[in-house]
Amino acid sequence: MSHHFKKNPDVSWQMVEGQAVLIHNKLGEIQVLNDVGSIVWENLEKGVDKLVEMITSEYDVSEEDARKDIETFIKELKEVGAIFAE
Amino acid sequence: MNLSLDDLFEKAYKKRQLLYAFLEITYNCNFACKFCYNPIYRRGLERGRDVEVKTKNFPLTLSEYSSLFEKLKKGGVLFLTLTGGEPLMHPHFFDILKEAKKRAFSIRVFTNGALIDEDCAKKLKENGVLRVGITLYGWDKQSYEESCGRGEDFEKVINAVNFLKKEGIFVYLKCVLTKITEKKMDEIVEIADKLGVILRWDPVVSPTVEGFDYPLKFMASEKAFERLITEEKFKFSSSPFERAEGDSICTVGRISITIDPFGNIKPCPQWQEEIGNVRENDILEIWNNSEKLKEIIKISEEIPEELKKVTKAHKYCFHCAARSKLLFGDPKRPDPQEIKIAEIKMAFEEKKKK
């Protein structure tokens, strides 16, 4: 899995009360990410290693579990076309 | 988790997050609507108000827009509306759009549609425009001539809707109910139906931003208001009748802000009071700390009580404080026209219950 990603420019987004609100311009749907998802989205360009570091420092989770969760979430974002691998 | 626009709106409203920014990027316009609230260039003149600082006279540059967008993104804005005048008249419209797209805003354009050909629709799509709101001024060439002096553009507007739809841009129509449009309300609805787009009516004509009330001569008849309220097929531009008890009368100062072509910051497009200028002030500082903005929010909170004093139909009244300020010099003063519409609505609702 590539470790660097960029947001699809067709996705409009903003942080509302600490949560990422995404609007996929092609689908017109509004999605709200959970707390961890929001950290991943906001800091996506920093790469997976940095994201793991951010999540483990914020939440009581092992590095292994955090990495697994982040990679699953990134895979989902890729599948819906919200992000691309660089 | 999926969220409705209403939920998002409520979230932002409660937190007072700056979610919407309206950018009047030019006051220039290719139309000359007789009832326009913002007819700056119609007479070939600039805004009549005095401009205290000379530099404010110059429209914002592209790099100033770029810095502004950076601030707005940081400040929480998700929805950015480019309006005017006619925004497509701005010589650098697409450059501004490109700068906005870089910040991942959800971009909407308010336009009369006449300048949107196939190529323009493509460029709007490529540059991230999600929604286009087109104002419909009539139902044929003649009514367009009567409303805005641009009969020849009626067909272009209809074509624009199709070009935008082809590009997959969400397009909707808005129509101001006037003495002219009330003549063929059904035909106007049919046009939207045939095009397969939503049409929302705006029932109230406003005075000009300079306070002239001549547009009010074009206010529709009571009979037309009655049709608009009582017939299912006519939809409003927003939902003025869905205000809960205790709700503030409008969202001014709570989720949105307006910036004019010269960088002046205004509470809303109609509220003609500058609360800062992006060249001199940090817009987020203005949003968070402007005493004037706090005062305006307080006014909007007090309006429901003012309405209660004058009409039993107060909860159906969609009082526009900026409009009352222009009309009467008092943003809290209830407008008899708005009260009349509210009373028609109340009578209709009571009749339905029976």
Contacts between the chains, C-beta under 8 A, distances in Angstrom:
chain1	res1	chain2	res2	distance
A	7	B	104	6.9
A	9	B	101	6.4
A	9	B	104	7.1
A	9	B	128	6.8
A	10	B	128	7.1
A	11	B	104	6.7
A	12	B	78	6.4
A	12	B	104	5.2
A	12	B	105	5.8
A	12	B	106	3.7
A	12	B	107	7.5
A	12	B	128	7.7
A	12	B	130	6.9
A	13	B	78	7.3
A	13	B	104	5.2
A	14	B	19	7.5
A	14	B	73	7.6
A	14	B	76	6.2
A	14	B	77	6.8
A	14	B	78	3.7
A	14	B	104	7.8
A	15	B	76	7.1
A	16	B	8	6.7
A	16	B	11	5.9
A	16	B	12	6.2
A	16	B	15	7.8
A	16	B	17	6.2
A	16	B	19	7.3
A	16	B	76	7.1
A	16	B	78	7.4
A	17	B	11	6.3
A	17	B	15	5.9
A	17	B	17	7.5
A	21	B	3	6.9
A	21	B	8	6.2
A	21	B	78	6.4
A	23	B	78	7.4
A	23	B	106	5.0
A	23	B	130	7.3
A	25	B	106	7.3
A	25	B	128	6.7
A	25	B	130	4.9
A	26	B	168	7.0
A	28	B	130	7.3
A	28	B	170	6.3
A	29	B	2	6.4
A	30	B	2	6.7
A	30	B	3	4.9
A	30	B	4	7.1
A	30	B	5	6.4
A	30	B	8	6.2
A	31	B	1	6.8
A	31	B	2	5.9
A	31	B	3	7.0
A	32	B	1	4.9
A	32	B	2	7.7
A	32	B	3	4.7
A	33	B	1	7.8
A	34	B	1	7.4
